[in-house]
Amino acid sequence: MTLKFVKRSLPLFVLAIAFITNSAVSSQEDKPVEQVRKNIQALKGLPDSQFMPLMNYFNASLGVRCT
């Protein structure tokens, strides 16, 4: 492995681990994301506690910065 590959892959790996960890400990009392946030069309049924980690994962995977 080259150092460049490791540097590029590390943020994705960290976000994936954070997402998996957050999924494992999320509360069963979480409201669905469409009840908490506006204009949700594709992720209906997802617990709200998993929404932001998932969006952060998308940002890192696509190499974009959403603000």
C-alpha positions in Angstrom: 0.0 0.0 0.0 1.2 3.4 -0.7 1.0 6.2 1.8 -1.2 8.2 -0.5 -3.8 5.4 -0.6 -3.7 5.1 3.2 -4.2 8.9 3.6 -7.1 8.9 1.3 -8.8 5.9 2.7 -8.4 6.7 6.4 -11.3 9.2 6.7 -13.7 6.8 5.0 -12.6 4.0 7.3 -13.1 6.1 10.4 -16.5 7.3 9.2 -17.6 3.8 8.4 -16.6 2.6 11.9 -18.4 5.5 13.5 -21.5 4.8 11.5 -21.5 1.1 12.4 -20.8 1.9 16.1 -23.6 4.5 16.1 -26.0 2.0 14.5 -25.2 -0.7 17.1 -25.9 1.6 20.1 -28.8 3.6 18.8 -31.9 3.8 20.9 -35.0 2.0 19.9 -37.1 5.1 20.8 -35.6 7.2 18.0 -38.2 8.9 15.8 -38.0 8.3 12.1 -36.0 11.0 10.3 -39.0 12.2 8.3 -40.8 13.1 11.6 -37.8 15.2 12.8 -36.4 16.8 9.7 -38.0 18.5 6.6 -37.9 17.4 3.0 -36.7 13.9 3.5 -37.6 11.8 0.5 -35.1 8.9 0.1 -34.2 7.9 3.7 -37.7 7.5 5.1 -37.8 5.1 8.1 -34.2 5.7 9.1 -33.8 6.6 12.8 -32.9 10.2 13.3 -29.8 9.3 15.3 -28.3 7.6 12.2 -29.1 10.5 9.8 -26.1 12.8 10.4 -23.5 10.0 10.5 -24.9 8.7 7.2 -24.8 12.1 5.6 -21.2 12.6 6.8 -20.3 9.2 5.3 -21.8 10.3 2.0 -19.8 13.6 2.1 -16.6 11.7 2.7 -17.3 9.1 0.1 -18.2 11.6 -2.6 -15.3 13.9 -1.7 -17.6 16.9 -1.3 -18.2 19.3 1.5 -21.9 20.0 2.4 -22.6 23.0 4.6 
